[in-house]
């Protein structure tokens, strides 16, 4: 098949391109070309800038593909021109969205039938924590408007794996590799859920090879933090209660992946993958995901989101709290 990738050289796009090439498909990518990529030479490289609207898509003129996979659409300003420009040039448009479109629903698990957040106005171009979900909703609406049953919407969980630039999952793998006394968030009963990027890439290939339309949540196994820490191989954990983490003002950026049960956006750690699994999604064992991340991190100097000094302070606070609780405990 002839496949056009909008984006394609970074993390998610890179893995999808590699999965498509391994299956014998021909791939073109459109990006600005301002930095080198590590993709094979047989990938056709087209240059353009989606932020410039239809003018930035001139390189697409005169070409046609079986499928377009959009991994770089974050705003309507980027997505509407590409969707409309390619309407007659591709048979299917696959848009990589996010589970963030659901906001923070109360009902769990989160399924594709859940209501989405209100869409952002098409003039919004700033992507931040508040606008990301609504912007993805707006982009989904545009793709559905233009392509109807010729589109596929993929809503992945937090995506992890080799070449991940975000540092979220990377933090935990690297911190466990360092050894020593390690902060473990909560009490072990909270949940964490991610999707291995290789699973997302394989499912995307399945979608285009079988011409599958519809909407799919892409989520991996739902683990307790106790299970996750065990898989990480942490030998010297100190559980730091959620209230200490909250009172210390730590954010999702400083202590990535941790969302206390029933706290803000914890519903997005309970996402159903049933529909995608029925359509062919296969999942990598979490132990394999961690092992492969360890191998990828060897020799890399990646700064940790939480400093060792801050981690030690939180561990100390947790110990102090336990000592006070022990002192107040009535004698038996």
Buried (B, 14 or more C-beta within 10 A) or exposed (E): BBBBBBBBBBBBBBBBBBBBBEEEBBBBBBBBBEEEBEBEEEBBBBEBBBEBBEEBBBBBEEBEBBBBBBBBBBBBBBBBBBBBBBEEBBBBBBBBBBBBBBBBBEEBBBBBEBEBBEBBEBEBBEEEEEBBBBBBBBBBBBBBEBBEEBBBBBBBBBBBBBEBEBBBBBBBBBBBBEEEEBBBBBBBEBBBBBBBBBBBBBBBBBBBBEEBBBBBBBBBBBBBBBBBBBBBBBEEBBBBBBEBBEEBEBEBEBBBBBBBBEBEBBBBBBBBBBBBBEBBBEBBEBEEBBBBBBEBBEEEEEEBBBEEEBBEBBBEBBEEBEEEEEEEEEEE
